[in-house]
Amino acid sequence: MCWIGESLKSIRALQIRQLLTQAVTLGIILSSALIIWKGLVCITGSESPVVVVLSESMEPGFQRVIIH
């Protein structure tokens, strides 16, 4: 019966480790996205460096560029 308790402890420890690994991975992904965004803000000098214009309604502010 002792080996059952040890097995359950190791399974719980593994689940906690996987949960922490996933949390750290998510944090790295989010911080990387923020760093890339802030880098683009600094490089372009714009508060919104990535803008998609789908129609001509934003024509005075943003020119629509058609890429073939």
All heavy atoms as TSV, in Angstrom:
chain	resi	resn	atom	element	x	y	z
A	1	MET	N	N	0.816	-1.200	0.000
A	1	MET	CA	C	0.000	0.000	0.000
A	1	MET	C	C	0.860	1.266	0.000
A	1	MET	O	O	0.384	2.304	-0.407
A	1	MET	CB	C	-0.917	0.011	1.226
A	1	MET	CG	C	-2.007	-1.060	1.192
A	1	MET	SD	S	-3.076	-0.860	-0.214
A	1	MET	CE	C	-4.384	0.064	0.503
A	2	CYS	N	N	2.067	1.167	0.451
A	2	CYS	CA	C	2.924	2.346	0.514
A	2	CYS	C	C	3.266	2.854	-0.883
A	2	CYS	O	O	3.379	4.051	-1.085
A	2	CYS	CB	C	4.184	2.017	1.299
A	2	CYS	SG	S	5.273	3.423	1.536
A	3	TRP	N	N	3.430	1.943	-1.828
A	3	TRP	CA	C	3.797	2.361	-3.176
A	3	TRP	C	C	2.672	3.123	-3.867
A	3	TRP	O	O	2.922	3.950	-4.738
A	3	TRP	CB	C	4.252	1.164	-4.010
A	3	TRP	CG	C	3.172	0.131	-4.236
A	3	TRP	CD1	C	2.867	-0.912	-3.417
A	3	TRP	CD2	C	2.269	0.068	-5.318
A	3	TRP	NE1	N	1.825	-1.623	-3.931
A	3	TRP	CE2	C	1.426	-1.047	-5.110
A	3	TRP	CE3	C	2.067	0.833	-6.449
A	3	TRP	CZ2	C	0.414	-1.390	-5.987
A	3	TRP	CZ3	C	1.065	0.479	-7.322
A	3	TRP	CH2	C	0.246	-0.627	-7.099
A	4	ILE	N	N	1.420	2.866	-3.464
A	4	ILE	CA	C	0.285	3.603	-4.035
A	4	ILE	C	C	0.358	5.066	-3.609
A	4	ILE	O	O	0.181	5.980	-4.423
A	4	ILE	CB	C	-1.057	2.968	-3.613
A	4	ILE	CG1	C	-1.195	1.584	-4.236
A	4	ILE	CG2	C	-2.216	3.860	-4.042
A	4	ILE	CD1	C	-2.425	0.831	-3.773
A	5	GLY	N	N	0.627	5.299	-2.326
A	5	GLY	CA	C	0.748	6.670	-1.828
A	5	GLY	C	C	1.891	7.417	-2.496
A	5	GLY	O	O	1.769	8.589	-2.849
A	6	GLU	N	N	3.001	6.722	-2.689
A	6	GLU	CA	C	4.144	7.346	-3.352
A	6	GLU	C	C	3.831	7.660	-4.815
A	6	GLU	O	O	4.231	8.693	-5.348
A	6	GLU	CB	C	5.363	6.443	-3.252
A	6	GLU	CG	C	5.915	6.317	-1.843
A	6	GLU	CD	C	7.050	5.311	-1.748
A	6	GLU	OE1	O	7.492	4.810	-2.806
A	6	GLU	OE2	O	7.483	5.037	-0.632
A	7	SER	N	N	3.101	6.757	-5.451
A	7	SER	CA	C	2.721	6.981	-6.850
A	7	SER	C	C	1.811	8.192	-6.970
A	7	SER	O	O	1.951	9.003	-7.882
A	7	SER	CB	C	2.019	5.751	-7.420
A	7	SER	OG	O	2.897	4.657	-7.450
A	8	LEU	N	N	0.849	8.315	-6.056
A	8	LEU	CA	C	-0.058	9.468	-6.086
A	8	LEU	C	C	0.694	10.772	-5.853
A	8	LEU	O	O	0.412	11.782	-6.500
A	8	LEU	CB	C	-1.164	9.297	-5.052
A	8	LEU	CG	C	-2.223	8.232	-5.372
A	8	LEU	CD1	C	-3.201	8.102	-4.211
A	8	LEU	CD2	C	-2.953	8.557	-6.643
A	9	LYS	N	N	1.667	10.755	-4.946
A	9	LYS	CA	C	2.471	11.963	-4.691
A	9	LYS	C	C	3.275	12.354	-5.932
A	9	LYS	O	O	3.383	13.531	-6.274
A	9	LYS	CB	C	3.411	11.735	-3.509
A	9	LYS	CG	C	2.728	11.758	-2.174
A	9	LYS	CD	C	3.730	11.572	-1.054
A	9	LYS	CE	C	3.038	11.534	0.291
A	9	LYS	NZ	N	4.003	11.318	1.386
A	10	SER	N	N	3.834	11.356	-6.603
A	10	SER	CA	C	4.630	11.666	-7.790
A	10	SER	C	C	3.739	12.185	-8.918
A	10	SER	O	O	4.137	13.067	-9.679
A	10	SER	CB	C	5.423	10.443	-8.251
A	10	SER	OG	O	4.554	9.423	-8.697
A	11	ILE	N	N	2.520	11.664	-9.039
A	11	ILE	CA	C	1.579	12.148	-10.053
A	11	ILE	C	C	1.173	13.583	-9.758
A	11	ILE	O	O	1.135	14.430	-10.650
A	11	ILE	CB	C	0.347	11.224	-10.147
A	11	ILE	CG1	C	0.743	9.881	-10.764
A	11	ILE	CG2	C	-0.760	11.874	-10.969
A	11	ILE	CD1	C	-0.343	8.838	-10.724
A	12	ARG	N	N	0.896	13.893	-8.498
A	12	ARG	CA	C	0.536	15.268	-8.122
A	12	ARG	C	C	1.691	16.220	-8.384
A	12	ARG	O	O	1.501	17.338	-8.874
A	12	ARG	CB	C	0.129	15.328	-6.655
A	12	ARG	CG	C	-1.225	14.758	-6.390
A	12	ARG	CD	C	-1.682	15.017	-4.957
A	12	ARG	NE	N	-2.877	14.258	-4.686
A	12	ARG	CZ	C	-3.041	13.421	-3.673
A	12	ARG	NH1	N	-2.060	13.255	-2.804
A	12	ARG	NH2	N	-4.161	12.770	-3.500
A	13	ALA	N	N	2.908	15.785	-8.039
A	13	ALA	CA	C	4.081	16.632	-8.268
A	13	ALA	C	C	4.265	16.878	-9.760
A	13	ALA	O	O	4.600	17.988	-10.179
A	13	ALA	CB	C	5.320	15.989	-7.674
A	14	LEU	N	N	4.021	15.856	-10.569
A	14	LEU	CA	C	4.148	16.006	-12.012
A	14	LEU	C	C	3.098	16.971	-12.551
A	14	LEU	O	O	3.386	17.813	-13.401
A	14	LEU	CB	C	4.014	14.643	-12.696
A	14	LEU	CG	C	4.213	14.611	-14.205
A	14	LEU	CD1	C	5.609	15.080	-14.564
A	14	LEU	CD2	C	3.971	13.214	-14.731
A	15	GLN	N	N	1.878	16.896	-12.051
A	15	GLN	CA	C	0.829	17.800	-12.497
A	15	GLN	C	C	1.151	19.237	-12.120
A	15	GLN	O	O	0.937	20.149	-12.910
A	15	GLN	CB	C	-0.519	17.378	-11.910
A	15	GLN	CG	C	-1.065	16.107	-12.507
A	15	GLN	CD	C	-2.340	15.637	-11.821
A	15	GLN	OE1	O	-2.719	16.165	-10.783
A	15	GLN	NE2	N	-2.988	14.646	-12.402
A	16	ILE	N	N	1.671	19.442	-10.915
A	16	ILE	CA	C	2.051	20.787	-10.488
A	16	ILE	C	C	3.181	21.312	-11.368
A	16	ILE	O	O	3.174	22.456	-11.801
A	16	ILE	CB	C	2.449	20.795	-8.998
A	16	ILE	CG1	C	1.210	20.543	-8.144
A	16	ILE	CG2	C	3.114	22.105	-8.620
A	16	ILE	CD1	C	1.514	20.340	-6.675
A	17	ARG	N	N	4.138	20.435	-11.673
A	17	ARG	CA	C	5.257	20.839	-12.523
A	17	ARG	C	C	4.768	21.206	-13.923
A	17	ARG	O	O	5.206	22.199	-14.506
A	17	ARG	CB	C	6.283	19.712	-12.599
A	17	ARG	CG	C	7.499	20.082	-13.428
A	17	ARG	CD	C	8.533	19.014	-13.390
A	17	ARG	NE	N	9.101	18.949	-12.054
A	17	ARG	CZ	C	9.791	17.920	-11.597
A	17	ARG	NH1	N	9.984	16.871	-12.356
A	17	ARG	NH2	N	10.290	17.941	-10.380
A	18	GLN	N	N	3.847	20.427	-14.477
A	18	GLN	CA	C	3.300	20.740	-15.793
A	18	GLN	C	C	2.520	22.050	-15.770
A	18	GLN	O	O	2.609	22.841	-16.699
A	18	GLN	CB	C	2.402	19.600	-16.284
A	18	GLN	CG	C	3.161	18.370	-16.693
A	18	GLN	CD	C	2.246	17.223	-17.090
A	18	GLN	OE1	O	1.074	17.217	-16.763
A	18	GLN	NE2	N	2.795	16.247	-17.791
A	19	LEU	N	N	1.770	22.272	-14.713
A	19	LEU	CA	C	1.014	23.514	-14.579
A	19	LEU	C	C	1.956	24.716	-14.510
A	19	LEU	O	O	1.744	25.728	-15.184
A	19	LEU	CB	C	0.119	23.464	-13.341
A	19	LEU	CG	C	-0.725	24.691	-13.061
A	19	LEU	CD1	C	-1.764	24.868	-14.160
A	19	LEU	CD2	C	-1.397	24.572	-11.711
A	20	LEU	N	N	3.010	24.589	-13.729
A	20	LEU	CA	C	3.980	25.682	-13.640
A	20	LEU	C	C	4.695	25.905	-14.969
A	20	LEU	O	O	4.938	27.044	-15.370
A	20	LEU	CB	C	4.995	25.383	-12.534
A	20	LEU	CG	C	4.467	25.484	-11.105
A	20	LEU	CD1	C	5.524	25.037	-10.111
A	20	LEU	CD2	C	4.018	26.891	-10.799
A	21	THR	N	N	5.016	24.817	-15.657
A	21	THR	CA	C	5.661	24.939	-16.964
A	21	THR	C	C	4.760	25.664	-17.949
A	21	THR	O	O	5.210	26.542	-18.695
A	21	THR	CB	C	6.029	23.545	-17.513
A	21	THR	OG1	O	6.900	22.901	-16.586
A	21	THR	CG2	C	6.714	23.640	-18.859
A	22	GLN	N	N	3.485	25.324	-17.961
A	22	GLN	CA	C	2.545	25.991	-18.852
A	22	GLN	C	C	2.382	27.457	-18.493
A	22	GLN	O	O	2.294	28.314	-19.379
A	22	GLN	CB	C	1.200	25.277	-18.837
A	22	GLN	CG	C	1.233	23.932	-19.510
A	22	GLN	CD	C	-0.092	23.205	-19.421
A	22	GLN	OE1	O	-1.023	23.646	-18.752
A	22	GLN	NE2	N	-0.185	22.066	-20.092
A	23	ALA	N	N	2.349	27.772	-17.203
A	23	ALA	CA	C	2.216	29.163	-16.777
A	23	ALA	C	C	3.441	29.979	-17.193
A	23	ALA	O	O	3.313	31.110	-17.683
A	23	ALA	CB	C	2.007	29.233	-15.265
A	24	VAL	N	N	4.624	29.401	-17.025
A	24	VAL	CA	C	5.852	30.099	-17.420
A	24	VAL	C	C	5.894	30.285	-18.934
A	24	VAL	O	O	6.256	31.352	-19.436
A	24	VAL	CB	C	7.097	29.336	-16.915
A	24	VAL	CG1	C	8.368	29.864	-17.548
A	24	VAL	CG2	C	7.180	29.417	-15.400
A	25	THR	N	N	5.490	29.265	-19.683
A	25	THR	CA	C	5.464	29.367	-21.137
A	25	THR	C	C	4.506	30.454	-21.595
A	25	THR	O	O	4.826	31.250	-22.489
A	25	THR	CB	C	5.067	28.015	-21.758
A	25	THR	OG1	O	5.993	27.020	-21.320
A	25	THR	CG2	C	5.062	28.082	-23.275
A	26	LEU	N	N	3.325	30.514	-20.992
A	26	LEU	CA	C	2.363	31.560	-21.328
A	26	LEU	C	C	2.940	32.942	-21.015
A	26	LEU	O	O	2.797	33.876	-21.812
A	26	LEU	CB	C	1.053	31.348	-20.575
A	26	LEU	CG	C	-0.039	32.377	-20.808
A	26	LEU	CD1	C	-0.465	32.369	-22.272
A	26	LEU	CD2	C	-1.217	32.127	-19.904
A	27	GLY	N	N	3.604	33.071	-19.879
A	27	GLY	CA	C	4.225	34.343	-19.525
A	27	GLY	C	C	5.295	34.759	-20.521
A	27	GLY	O	O	5.401	35.931	-20.886
A	28	ILE	N	N	6.077	33.796	-20.988
A	28	ILE	CA	C	7.123	34.095	-21.974
A	28	ILE	C	C	6.499	34.543	-23.292
A	28	ILE	O	O	6.965	35.494	-23.924
A	28	ILE	CB	C	8.034	32.871	-22.174
A	28	ILE	CG1	C	8.891	32.653	-20.924
A	28	ILE	CG2	C	8.918	33.019	-23.408
A	28	ILE	CD1	C	9.675	31.359	-20.925
A	29	ILE	N	N	5.425	33.865	-23.711
A	29	ILE	CA	C	4.761	34.238	-24.964
A	29	ILE	C	C	4.185	35.647	-24.874
A	29	ILE	O	O	4.356	36.463	-25.787
A	29	ILE	CB	C	3.665	33.214	-25.311
A	29	ILE	CG1	C	4.302	31.882	-25.710
A	29	ILE	CG2	C	2.757	33.726	-26.419
A	29	ILE	CD1	C	3.320	30.747	-25.836
A	30	LEU	N	N	3.500	35.947	-23.766
A	30	LEU	CA	C	2.901	37.276	-23.611
A	30	LEU	C	C	3.959	38.362	-23.523
A	30	LEU	O	O	3.818	39.433	-24.134
A	30	LEU	CB	C	1.998	37.297	-22.379
A	30	LEU	CG	C	0.725	36.454	-22.473
A	30	LEU	CD1	C	-0.037	36.495	-21.152
A	30	LEU	CD2	C	-0.150	36.926	-23.610
A	31	SER	N	N	5.029	38.106	-22.774
A	31	SER	CA	C	6.077	39.125	-22.661
A	31	SER	C	C	6.803	39.315	-23.990
A	31	SER	O	O	7.182	40.435	-24.336
A	31	SER	CB	C	7.050	38.771	-21.545
A	31	SER	OG	O	7.713	37.559	-21.824
A	32	SER	N	N	6.972	38.237	-24.760
A	32	SER	CA	C	7.599	38.369	-26.083
A	32	SER	C	C	6.741	39.222	-27.005
A	32	SER	O	O	7.258	40.072	-27.737
A	32	SER	CB	C	7.807	36.996	-26.717
A	32	SER	OG	O	8.707	36.232	-25.948
A	33	ALA	N	N	5.428	39.004	-26.969
A	33	ALA	CA	C	4.531	39.810	-27.798
A	33	ALA	C	C	4.601	41.282	-27.402
A	33	ALA	O	O	4.618	42.171	-28.263
A	33	ALA	CB	C	3.100	39.286	-27.678
A	34	LEU	N	N	4.652	41.549	-26.100
A	34	LEU	CA	C	4.748	42.934	-25.635
A	34	LEU	C	C	6.069	43.568	-26.049
A	34	LEU	O	O	6.098	44.730	-26.486
A	34	LEU	CB	C	4.592	42.985	-24.115
A	34	LEU	CG	C	4.654	44.372	-23.490
A	34	LEU	CD1	C	3.495	45.231	-23.983
A	34	LEU	CD2	C	4.639	44.277	-21.976
A	35	ILE	N	N	7.146	42.821	-25.956
A	35	ILE	CA	C	8.453	43.350	-26.352
A	35	ILE	C	C	8.479	43.657	-27.847
A	35	ILE	O	O	8.988	44.703	-28.272
A	35	ILE	CB	C	9.574	42.356	-25.970
A	35	ILE	CG1	C	9.737	42.324	-24.448
A	35	ILE	CG2	C	10.889	42.696	-26.648
A	35	ILE	CD1	C	10.627	41.213	-23.939
A	36	ILE	N	N	7.923	42.755	-28.651
A	36	ILE	CA	C	7.871	42.999	-30.096
A	36	ILE	C	C	7.027	44.229	-30.399
A	36	ILE	O	O	7.403	45.071	-31.216
A	36	ILE	CB	C	7.334	41.750	-30.830
A	36	ILE	CG1	C	8.358	40.618	-30.753
A	36	ILE	CG2	C	6.980	42.064	-32.274
A	36	ILE	CD1	C	7.847	39.282	-31.218
A	37	TRP	N	N	5.876	44.351	-29.731
A	37	TRP	CA	C	5.000	45.503	-29.959
A	37	TRP	C	C	5.708	46.810	-29.588
A	37	TRP	O	O	5.693	47.777	-30.356
A	37	TRP	CB	C	3.717	45.336	-29.142
A	37	TRP	CG	C	2.738	46.448	-29.375
A	37	TRP	CD1	C	2.573	47.565	-28.622
A	37	TRP	CD2	C	1.820	46.553	-30.451
A	37	TRP	NE1	N	1.593	48.356	-29.159
A	37	TRP	CE2	C	1.113	47.755	-30.281
A	37	TRP	CE3	C	1.519	45.745	-31.533
A	37	TRP	CZ2	C	0.131	48.167	-31.162
A	37	TRP	CZ3	C	0.527	46.158	-32.405
A	37	TRP	CH2	C	-0.156	47.347	-32.208
A	38	LYS	N	N	6.333	46.832	-28.406
A	38	LYS	CA	C	7.022	48.048	-27.978
A	38	LYS	C	C	8.209	48.359	-28.881
A	38	LYS	O	O	8.523	49.522	-29.131
A	38	LYS	CB	C	7.491	47.918	-26.515
A	38	LYS	CG	C	6.356	47.933	-25.527
A	38	LYS	CD	C	5.604	49.240	-25.590
A	38	LYS	CE	C	4.496	49.286	-24.577
A	38	LYS	NZ	N	3.753	50.541	-24.614
A	39	GLY	N	N	8.874	47.323	-29.388
A	39	GLY	CA	C	9.966	47.531	-30.330
A	39	GLY	C	C	9.467	48.172	-31.614
A	39	GLY	O	O	10.091	49.097	-32.145
A	40	LEU	N	N	8.329	47.695	-32.112
A	40	LEU	CA	C	7.745	48.293	-33.311
A	40	LEU	C	C	7.308	49.734	-33.062
A	40	LEU	O	O	7.428	50.584	-33.947
A	40	LEU	CB	C	6.558	47.457	-33.798
A	40	LEU	CG	C	6.906	46.128	-34.468
A	40	LEU	CD1	C	5.641	45.327	-34.723
A	40	LEU	CD2	C	7.667	46.359	-35.747
A	41	VAL	N	N	6.789	50.009	-31.852
A	41	VAL	CA	C	6.404	51.387	-31.517
A	41	VAL	C	C	7.637	52.286	-31.558
A	41	VAL	O	O	7.588	53.395	-32.104
A	41	VAL	CB	C	5.715	51.432	-30.134
A	41	VAL	CG1	C	5.594	52.859	-29.631
A	41	VAL	CG2	C	4.340	50.780	-30.194
A	42	CYS	N	N	8.741	51.824	-31.009
A	42	CYS	CA	C	9.968	52.630	-31.007
A	42	CYS	C	C	10.544	52.805	-32.408
A	42	CYS	O	O	10.996	53.891	-32.771
A	42	CYS	CB	C	11.016	51.987	-30.103
A	42	CYS	SG	S	10.615	52.082	-28.359
A	43	ILE	N	N	10.512	51.747	-33.200
A	43	ILE	CA	C	11.094	51.810	-34.543
A	43	ILE	C	C	10.261	52.697	-35.469
A	43	ILE	O	O	10.802	53.522	-36.207
A	43	ILE	CB	C	11.223	50.389	-35.139
A	43	ILE	CG1	C	12.302	49.618	-34.375
A	43	ILE	CG2	C	11.555	50.429	-36.622
A	43	ILE	CD1	C	12.346	48.138	-34.713
A	44	THR	N	N	8.937	52.538	-35.420
A	44	THR	CA	C	8.077	53.295	-36.340
A	44	THR	C	C	7.718	54.677	-35.821
A	44	THR	O	O	7.310	55.538	-36.587
A	44	THR	CB	C	6.773	52.531	-36.619
A	44	THR	OG1	O	6.045	52.364	-35.397
A	44	THR	CG2	C	7.051	51.184	-37.250
A	45	GLY	N	N	7.814	54.891	-34.517
A	45	GLY	CA	C	7.440	56.174	-33.948
A	45	GLY	C	C	5.943	56.392	-33.900
A	45	GLY	O	O	5.470	57.515	-33.804
A	46	SER	N	N	5.187	55.329	-33.983
A	46	SER	CA	C	3.723	55.400	-34.000
A	46	SER	C	C	3.170	54.619	-32.805
A	46	SER	O	O	3.760	53.637	-32.374
A	46	SER	CB	C	3.193	54.788	-35.298
A	46	SER	OG	O	1.786	54.692	-35.252
A	47	GLU	N	N	2.017	55.075	-32.284
A	47	GLU	CA	C	1.403	54.351	-31.171
A	47	GLU	C	C	0.763	53.047	-31.640
A	47	GLU	O	O	0.580	52.123	-30.858
A	47	GLU	CB	C	0.354	55.215	-30.487
A	47	GLU	CG	C	0.941	56.379	-29.737
A	47	GLU	CD	C	-0.121	57.181	-29.018
A	47	GLU	OE1	O	-1.230	56.657	-28.811
A	47	GLU	OE2	O	0.171	58.336	-28.683
A	48	SER	N	N	0.398	52.980	-32.917
A	48	SER	CA	C	-0.205	51.777	-33.497
A	48	SER	C	C	0.605	51.363	-34.722
A	48	SER	O	O	0.257	51.709	-35.849
A	48	SER	CB	C	-1.656	52.041	-33.899
A	48	SER	OG	O	-2.420	52.400	-32.777
A	49	PRO	N	N	1.689	50.625	-34.519
A	49	PRO	CA	C	2.553	50.298	-35.650
A	49	PRO	C	C	1.955	49.273	-36.612
A	49	PRO	O	O	2.378	49.183	-37.752
A	49	PRO	CB	C	3.811	49.743	-34.989
A	49	PRO	CG	C	3.355	49.239	-33.681
A	49	PRO	CD	C	2.218	50.125	-33.270
A	50	VAL	N	N	0.969	48.516	-36.163
A	50	VAL	CA	C	0.356	47.512	-37.025
A	50	VAL	C	C	-1.104	47.884	-37.218
A	50	VAL	O	O	-1.901	47.828	-36.288
A	50	VAL	CB	C	0.460	46.102	-36.409
A	50	VAL	CG1	C	-0.188	45.079	-37.303
A	50	VAL	CG2	C	1.908	45.743	-36.129
A	51	VAL	N	N	-1.447	48.305	-38.438
A	51	VAL	CA	C	-2.809	48.728	-38.744
A	51	VAL	C	C	-3.232	48.055	-40.040
A	51	VAL	O	O	-2.488	48.046	-41.014
A	51	VAL	CB	C	-2.896	50.265	-38.898
A	51	VAL	CG1	C	-4.295	50.695	-39.274
A	51	VAL	CG2	C	-2.465	50.947	-37.615
A	52	VAL	N	N	-4.425	47.504	-40.037
A	52	VAL	CA	C	-4.978	46.894	-41.247
A	52	VAL	C	C	-6.167	47.733	-41.691
A	52	VAL	O	O	-7.131	47.882	-40.947
A	52	VAL	CB	C	-5.420	45.437	-40.990
A	52	VAL	CG1	C	-6.049	44.849	-42.238
A	52	VAL	CG2	C	-4.247	44.604	-40.520
A	53	VAL	N	N	-6.086	48.285	-42.882
A	53	VAL	CA	C	-7.174	49.086	-43.436
A	53	VAL	C	C	-7.875	48.231	-44.484
A	53	VAL	O	O	-7.285	47.861	-45.492
A	53	VAL	CB	C	-6.645	50.393	-44.056
A	53	VAL	CG1	C	-7.780	51.208	-44.637
A	53	VAL	CG2	C	-5.886	51.186	-43.010
A	54	LEU	N	N	-9.134	47.922	-44.230
A	54	LEU	CA	C	-9.876	47.054	-45.139
A	54	LEU	C	C	-10.711	47.829	-46.143
A	54	LEU	O	O	-11.067	47.313	-47.186
A	54	LEU	CB	C	-10.775	46.110	-44.339
A	54	LEU	CG	C	-10.044	45.153	-43.393
A	54	LEU	CD1	C	-11.036	44.339	-42.599
A	54	LEU	CD2	C	-9.112	44.255	-44.170
A	55	SER	N	N	-11.077	49.052	-45.814
A	55	SER	CA	C	-11.895	49.834	-46.730
A	55	SER	C	C	-11.308	51.235	-46.843
A	55	SER	O	O	-10.329	51.575	-46.204
A	55	SER	CB	C	-13.340	49.903	-46.222
A	55	SER	OG	O	-13.393	50.657	-45.031
A	56	GLU	N	N	-11.947	52.057	-47.655
A	56	GLU	CA	C	-11.460	53.420	-47.845
A	56	GLU	C	C	-12.054	54.391	-46.837
A	56	GLU	O	O	-11.871	55.589	-46.947
A	56	GLU	CB	C	-11.755	53.860	-49.267
A	56	GLU	CG	C	-10.998	53.033	-50.290
A	56	GLU	CD	C	-11.330	53.427	-51.716
A	56	GLU	OE1	O	-12.070	54.403	-51.925
A	56	GLU	OE2	O	-10.838	52.746	-52.626
A	57	SER	N	N	-12.741	53.894	-45.816
A	57	SER	CA	C	-13.343	54.771	-44.814
A	57	SER	C	C	-12.288	55.455	-43.943
A	57	SER	O	O	-12.550	56.491	-43.355
A	57	SER	CB	C	-14.305	53.978	-43.921
A	57	SER	OG	O	-13.595	53.019	-43.169
A	58	MET	N	N	-11.095	54.881	-43.859
A	58	MET	CA	C	-10.014	55.472	-43.076
A	58	MET	C	C	-9.043	56.240	-43.972
A	58	MET	O	O	-7.929	56.536	-43.572
A	58	MET	CB	C	-9.255	54.370	-42.325
A	58	MET	CG	C	-10.080	53.625	-41.307
A	58	MET	SD	S	-10.549	54.648	-39.925
A	58	MET	CE	C	-8.974	54.938	-39.183
A	59	GLU	N	N	-9.458	56.588	-45.151
A	59	GLU	CA	C	-8.586	57.182	-46.165
A	59	GLU	C	C	-7.829	58.427	-45.695
A	59	GLU	O	O	-6.645	58.532	-45.977
A	59	GLU	CB	C	-9.394	57.492	-47.422
A	59	GLU	CG	C	-8.550	57.833	-48.627
A	59	GLU	CD	C	-7.720	56.660	-49.119
A	59	GLU	OE1	O	-8.180	55.514	-49.049
A	59	GLU	OE2	O	-6.603	56.904	-49.580
A	60	PRO	N	N	-8.431	59.371	-44.973
A	60	PRO	CA	C	-7.615	60.531	-44.568
A	60	PRO	C	C	-6.455	60.161	-43.646
A	60	PRO	O	O	-5.389	60.747	-43.726
A	60	PRO	CB	C	-8.598	61.438	-43.834
A	60	PRO	CG	C	-9.941	61.016	-44.312
A	60	PRO	CD	C	-9.835	59.558	-44.623
A	61	GLY	N	N	-6.665	59.173	-42.774
A	61	GLY	CA	C	-5.625	58.820	-41.824
A	61	GLY	C	C	-4.645	57.788	-42.336
A	61	GLY	O	O	-3.441	57.881	-42.108
A	62	PHE	N	N	-5.148	56.783	-43.023
A	62	PHE	CA	C	-4.315	55.680	-43.501
A	62	PHE	C	C	-4.631	55.403	-44.963
A	62	PHE	O	O	-5.778	55.312	-45.358
A	62	PHE	CB	C	-4.591	54.394	-42.692
A	62	PHE	CG	C	-4.305	54.541	-41.232
A	62	PHE	CD1	C	-5.327	54.703	-40.318
A	62	PHE	CD2	C	-3.011	54.513	-40.756
A	62	PHE	CE1	C	-5.077	54.824	-38.970
A	62	PHE	CE2	C	-2.729	54.642	-39.419
A	62	PHE	CZ	C	-3.760	54.802	-38.516
A	63	GLN	N	N	-3.596	55.286	-45.761
A	63	GLN	CA	C	-3.758	54.954	-47.170
A	63	GLN	C	C	-3.849	53.437	-47.326
A	63	GLN	O	O	-3.073	52.717	-46.716
A	63	GLN	CB	C	-2.573	55.478	-47.998
A	63	GLN	CG	C	-2.429	56.974	-47.976
A	63	GLN	CD	C	-3.588	57.662	-48.699
A	63	GLN	OE1	O	-4.078	57.183	-49.698
A	63	GLN	NE2	N	-4.006	58.799	-48.165
A	64	ARG	N	N	-4.795	52.991	-48.121
A	64	ARG	CA	C	-4.929	51.565	-48.365
A	64	ARG	C	C	-3.905	51.146	-49.414
A	64	ARG	O	O	-3.815	51.737	-50.487
A	64	ARG	CB	C	-6.339	51.253	-48.847
A	64	ARG	CG	C	-6.562	49.786	-49.038
A	64	ARG	CD	C	-7.996	49.503	-49.370
A	64	ARG	NE	N	-8.177	48.078	-49.510
A	64	ARG	CZ	C	-9.253	47.513	-49.996
A	64	ARG	NH1	N	-10.263	48.249	-50.381
A	64	ARG	NH2	N	-9.332	46.215	-50.100
A	65	VAL	N	N	-3.137	50.118	-49.104
A	65	VAL	CA	C	-2.107	49.623	-50.015
A	65	VAL	C	C	-2.550	48.239	-50.466
A	65	VAL	O	O	-2.826	47.366	-49.658
A	65	VAL	CB	C	-0.729	49.529	-49.323
A	65	VAL	CG1	C	0.297	48.960	-50.268
A	65	VAL	CG2	C	-0.302	50.901	-48.828
A	66	ILE	N	N	-2.614	48.044	-51.777
A	66	ILE	CA	C	-3.012	46.762	-52.329
A	66	ILE	C	C	-1.748	46.019	-52.745
A	66	ILE	O	O	-0.955	46.501	-53.552
A	66	ILE	CB	C	-3.956	46.933	-53.535
A	66	ILE	CG1	C	-5.227	47.675	-53.082
A	66	ILE	CG2	C	-4.299	45.580	-54.140
A	66	ILE	CD1	C	-6.153	48.041	-54.207
A	67	ILE	N	N	-1.567	44.850	-52.164
A	67	ILE	CA	C	-0.390	44.036	-52.457
A	67	ILE	C	C	-0.830	42.850	-53.310
A	67	ILE	O	O	-1.745	42.125	-52.935
A	67	ILE	CB	C	0.280	43.545	-51.162
A	67	ILE	CG1	C	0.713	44.726	-50.317
A	67	ILE	CG2	C	1.464	42.642	-51.491
A	67	ILE	CD1	C	1.222	44.349	-48.963
A	68	HIS	N	N	-0.194	42.704	-54.445
A	68	HIS	CA	C	-0.566	41.602	-55.355
A	68	HIS	C	C	0.359	40.453	-55.199
A	68	HIS	O	O	1.470	40.469	-55.014
A	68	HIS	CB	C	-0.567	42.061	-56.807
A	68	HIS	CG	C	-1.606	43.107	-57.069
A	68	HIS	ND1	N	-2.929	42.794	-57.254
A	68	HIS	CD2	C	-1.523	44.445	-57.135
A	68	HIS	CE1	C	-3.612	43.899	-57.462
A	68	HIS	NE2	N	-2.770	44.925	-57.396
